[in-house]
């Protein structure tokens, strides 16, 4: 569908850096890869909860008993992969590549406050064997997903570009808005997509929403076996609030 590429190039969307910061701010589970001490330097992944500070640096509450903690103490080089939908390789993901270090003093107090704001019941952060580590990004790999209408589906963001980006203010409402539209207004979403792309759509499923528009997965009769295509649907003007 070459015509979709033309439509999508004109679709207003968040910058890759803003979208990466927004995804990191709104997700809770990531895949932390550290250099294993047990397996002779091979990278070993583990799932972990995380928060992020005002610069977008991931914050991890880690126990001294965990293998990934011991790995980072011996070799701070690590990466954190965060996916919008871990079960869908065609959806957006980012990988923060950098070095981990412990926070202390006033920085620890601030990091603790940020972490507990996201996880109010994480009482274990005050246990003696727990510390808060942050990952200072060297680069951030942004991938918008496979089978997308975008030509620029992936890029590497510099640390400065990533940390100076902003979290989209409307994205915090994305899940309830998308769920409501998919449950109660799927026909309306389909009609909006057809109006924007100018072609008949068999089905449209809203993925997420930000201040400039939303993403959908749409299927077309002309597509091979009804393969879904990720599309960007821009708003006529930027949204200022949830309503």
Helices and strands as residue ranges (DSSP letters): H 2-10, H 16-26, E 29-35, E 43-49, E 51-52, E 58-63, H 67-74, E 77-83, E 93-102, H 105-118, G 123-126, E 130-143, E 154-158, H 159-163, G 171-173, H 174-184, H 186-197, E 203-210, E 213-219, G 224-226, E 229-234
